[in-house]
């Protein structure tokens, strides 16, 4: 396992997702890594003040975005590992959010680094469940419990835009 390079940089260096795309200069650019023990995927984010909701508190929608992006990278990392492949090796693995759920347990303060820790709960399959915890310092403030589907992202884009499948995309 590569503990020195973010999954986003290994798998999709040209990614443009607002939350986790390394190539989105206006985005958050979340960086997700396997933890040292290889049990979960971790990230640390220090929210900019523009993501404030109530004075001194992080906006809940920002926390949901963190859970969504980090959980997606978690499930993709688990798929690569289940197949005995390095992250980013071909054919690339893509997953999308099927259900995003977050419980806000306590207010999340601004000015404190947020630590995300996520893992696949149960089997790694076409449909996988991911649990993602957010801690402000040592305080657990939110928990995501979401479902992700493994997909051919090119074929998914073709379907969304109602166009014929491109060469190399499964129908």
N, C-alpha and C positions, 0 to 999 in steps of 0.2 A: 504494500500500500504506500502511496505517496503522501506523506504527511507534510511535505514542504510546499506543495503547489495546490492552489485552490481548485476544486472540482470544476468550477466555471471556466477557469483558464485552461485546464487540461481538455475539457470536453467541448467547449464552445467559445473559443477566444473571440470570435466575431459576434457573439450574442448581443442582442439589442434590447432585451427585456429591461423595463424600467427598474425593477427591483434588483436583478442579479446579472444583467448583461455587462460583461467587461468592456464592450465597445459603446455603451450608452454614456456619453460624457455628462448628460444631465441626470443620469440615474443614480441609484444608491450604491450599486456595484457590491452587493453582498458577496462575501468570500466564505465558502463552506469547505471544511476539511474533515477527514476522518480523525477521531480523537486518537491519542497515543495507543490505546488498547484495542482500537478497531471495533468498538462496540456501538458507537454512535457517531453522528456527523455533527460538528460544532461550528459555530460562527460567533463573532463578536461585532456588534454594531453600536456606534455612538451617535444617536439621532441628532440631526441638526435642529436648531430651535424652530425652524419653519414647520416641524412636525408636532408642534404643541397643540393640545386640545384646550383643556382648562389650564390656567396659569400653573406652570411647573410640572405639567403632566404630559406624557406622550399620547398622541392621537391614536385611538383604538384602530382606525383603519390602517395606519402605518404598521401597527403590530400584526394585523391580519395579513398585510402584504409580506412582512417578514416570515410569518408562518408558511404562507403559500410558497414563496420562492425557496426557502430553506428546506421545506418538506419535499418539494419536487426534486431538488438536488440529492436529498437523502435517499429517496426511492431509486433514483437512477444509479447512485453509487452502490446500493445494495444489489441492483440487477447486474451491474458489471462484476461485482464480487461473486455473485451466485454463478455467473458464467465463467469465472476464473480468468477474467480479462482486465486489462488496465483501463482506467477511466479514459474515455475518448477514443479507444481503439475501435476499428471498424468491424462490423457496421455499427454506427452510432446508435445509442439507446435514447429514446425520447419518451417522456411521460407527460401527461396533462392532468390537471385537477378535475376530479369528478365531483367531489364534495369538500367544502372547506368549512370547518367548524372550529370556533375558538371560544374558550371560556375565559373571561376576564376575572381573575381571582382577587386582585388588589390593584389599586391605582399604580401605574408605572411612572416613576419620577423621571423628569428630564435631568440631564447632567450626570447620569450614571450609565456606564457602559452596559449594554444589554447582551446577555450571553444566551445563545440558542443551543439547544441540544435536542437532536431528533433521532428516531430509529423506526424501523419497520416493525410493526406489531403483528406477529403471525407470519404467514408465508409470503415470500416474494413471488408474485405471480402477475398475470396480466392486470389484475385488480389488487392493489395493496393498500393496507392501512398504515398511516404514519402518525406517530405521536411526536409533538414538538413542544418543548418547554421553553419559556422565556423567563429569564431571571434578570432582575435589576440588581447588580451586585450579587448577593447571596439570596435575595428574596424572590421566590417564585411568584410571578405576577399574572401569567397567562399560560394556558395550555391549548395547543391545537390538536384536534383529532380529525384527520382528513383521509380521504380516499383518492388515490391516483391510479390512472390507467396507463399502461404501456401502449404506445401508438406509433405509427409511422407519421411523423409530424408533417412531412410533405404531402402525404395523401390527405391528412386532416385539413391542411390549408386549401388543397384543391376542392375538397368537399365544401368547406365554408364559403368559398368563392364561386361555387357551382360551376367549376370548370372540369374538363376531362383530366383524368389522372396523367401526370407527367411521367416520362420514362423513368423507371427505377422506383416509382411509388406504387405500393400495393393498392389495390382497389378496395 
